[in-house]
């Protein structure tokens, strides 16, 4: 039975890859998880 890999990332603001290096880095991390078939959820109070 395949395991379902899930990750929940909670950030202060939405990652904006075109606005900052931190946003670009976060998007790279999220894309890496997606490429490895993880279900990625991102939550923010913003």
ABEGO torsion letter per residue (X at the ends): XBBBBBBBBBBABBBBAAABAAAAAAAAAAAAAAAAGBBBBBBBAX
